[in-house]
Amino acid sequence: MWKKDEVSQAQPETAVRPYAPAETRAERAIIGPSITIKGELSGDEDLIIEGRVEGKIDLKQHKITIGKKGVVRADMHAKMISVEGEVQGTLSGEEQVVLCKSSSVRGDIIAPRVTLEDGAKFKGSIDMEPKAQDKQRASNTVSLEGKPPMTSSDPGRSAFDAPKPDAGIKRM
Amino acid sequence: MFSTNTSTIGEESTEAASPASTIQNSIALKYLCDNFPANKRYNILDLGPAYGENIAFFSEFARKIYIEDLRDTLCTHDFLSGVAETGGEIRLNVGDTLTAYPADTRFDLIFAWDLFNYLEREPLQQVIAWLSKFCKTGTLIFSLISTRVQISQHPLTFKILDKDRLLYGSSSALERPHPRYREVALLKLMPHFKTQKSFLLRNGMQEYLFIHQ
């Protein structure tokens, strides 16, 4: 059902392998356009979805790519998630979630880095606050450099409550 | 961190120069930014579409960002015409179109953009009632109310360029009349809110910051 896509430099590409690899010898599984899977997926290699998946996908150390024809109704957890097709569910990316211009996503995104291309359709929530254990690591990255420590929102108080004279949003 | 890719940024320049897009100052946004405690993180609801520029801006101070994309709902389902293909009247069904967030969800900031201009009194009341469920004392709504007789056929798009400027985008050259809400009338439809600040812009837009009591 899943096609292994182990490509070496010596092998010429064929028409049945449309996903020309930028990185050679990378192990990737492909769910083709005519394939429908219902259930739980986990594994130790990157995954490209051009078919339909319903359920749950867990590839914590790898990348999930939902191609333009891909339709996913699932909660996903991966190192990186890239969406060109249609997704409904929670997208949890250890490093990054990318919504390409052709994507249509409804659900929640949890990732320290989120990229949204013009044209991407998204409805849901984006949570970029790293987990407590990741804060130290995140504070050393370029993306969060120079920002004050993250704190939880304070229910019951206005954003304008007791504004500090020096609390102007210079960061904004 | 939220980022847009390089090609997207390149497209912005082109778009900024197109006749359908104009750059406008935003006094309310600047006021908001200048008075916003920088040492906190906030829950932000954007009723408009998800744009990389806006999310990047929000991500500087957001704990969590919620995107409702009510504009897409209004345009896609043709609520703006008020007439269904079958000829019957269609109405915005808030229960079907707006997200049922968990009951303990509370927003600090809500960006309504110009969407209130495209809602008649009844659906606007429904939207406000829905919003109020997720507001707390001090929640702010940023809204742009047109003072002109005619408005664009479809809601405009807004991209935050920086804390002083917005890029207005229009997808239609056609215009339509609108409810022309006066502040008093508007506040009657928003029983739990009062005006925190308002600024009349040269382009005929009145920027409002409504605060939840």
Interface residues (C-beta under 8 A of the other chain):
Chain A: P112 R113 V114 T115 L116 E117 D118 A120 K121 F122 K123 G124 S125 I126 D127 M128 E129 T141 S143 L144 K147 P148 M150 T151 S152 S153 D154 P155 G156 R157 S158 A159 F160 D161 A162 P163 K164 A167 G168 I169 K170 R171 M172
Chain B: M1 F2 S3 T4 N5 S7 T8 E11 L32 C33 D34 N35 F36 P37 A38 N39 K40 R41 Y42 N43 P49 A50 Y51 G52 I55 F57 S59 E60 F61 A62 R63 K64 I65 Y66 I67 E68 D69 D72 T99 R106 D108 L109 K136 T137 G138 T139 L140 D162 K163 Q196 I211
